Amino acid sequence: MGTKSLAKKIKQVAQLSGSFTLRSGEVSSTYFDKYRFESDPQILLEIAQQMQPMIPKGTEVLCGMEMGGIPIATMLSQVSGIPAAFIRKEAKTYGTCNYAEGTELANKKILIVEDVVSSGGAIIDGVSKMREDGVRVDKAICVIDRRKSDANALGNAGISLEALFTMADLEDA
């Protein structure tokens, strides 16, 4: 299946109209309900297959950001054979008390995996925790990049972002 075909499927299953407040605080009349495309096994598989070439050579761990990046990272792990880890917004207060679950991150080349990026804030928050622990992070990939304002926040934090789709791609689908 082609990228244009996948964009159309995502738009059909996930695009909602109304008034939605985004994580960034912006209000949008269009919202892509990531859980609608992430819960569809065929669409999720197509996303992972098309994102696989975006993984830099030498990547040792795919880090899915809570919560939406986790299914993407899991399926991408399945199609690529690269282990996954899951990055919590906050460390657990019980058990291991970790903010990162799954494969160990220390001394590994990691890649952040996210579903929809509106401002980059969730990525920056997660990367800050990892960097405090000495984990080197400089790249993220996502399914949908919907950044408008402050599109340089990730770059200013030393993180490059590559997206499978932009908002324009989905609007044109």
Rosetta blueprint (number, residue, H / E / L):
1 M L
2 G L
3 T H
4 K H
5 S H
6 L H
7 A H
8 K H
9 K H
10 I H
11 K H
12 Q H
13 V H
14 A H
15 Q E
16 L E
17 S E
18 G E
19 S E
20 F E
21 T E
22 L L
23 R L
24 S L
25 G L
26 E L
27 V E
28 S E
29 S E
30 T E
31 Y E
32 F E
33 D L
34 K H
35 Y H
36 R H
37 F H
38 E H
39 S L
40 D L
41 P H
42 Q H
43 I H
44 L H
45 L H
46 E H
47 I H
48 A H
49 Q H
50 Q H
51 M H
52 Q H
53 P H
54 M H
55 I L
56 P L
57 K L
58 G L
59 T L
60 E L
61 V E
62 L E
63 C E
64 G E
65 M E
66 E L
67 M L
68 G L
69 G H
70 I H
71 P H
72 I H
73 A H
74 T H
75 M H
76 L H
77 S H
78 Q H
79 V H
80 S H
81 G L
82 I L
83 P L
84 A E
85 A E
86 F E
87 I E
88 R L
89 K L
90 E L
91 A L
92 K L
93 T L
94 Y L
95 G L
96 T L
97 C L
98 N L
99 Y L
100 A E
101 E E
102 G E
103 T L
104 E L
105 L L
106 A L
107 N L
108 K L
109 K L
110 I E
111 L E
112 I E
113 V E
114 E E
115 D E
116 V E
117 V E
118 S L
119 S L
120 G L
121 G H
122 A H
123 I H
124 I H
125 D H
126 G H
127 V H
128 S H
129 K H
130 M H
131 R H
132 E H
133 D L
134 G L
135 V L
136 R L
137 V L
138 D L
139 K E
140 A E
141 I E
142 C E
143 V E
144 I E
145 D E
146 R L
147 R L
148 K L
149 S L
150 D L
151 A L
152 N L
153 A H
154 L H
155 G H
156 N H
157 A L
158 G L
159 I L
160 S E
161 L E
162 E E
163 A E
164 L E
165 F E
166 T E
167 M H
168 A H
169 D H
170 L H
171 E H
172 D H
173 A L
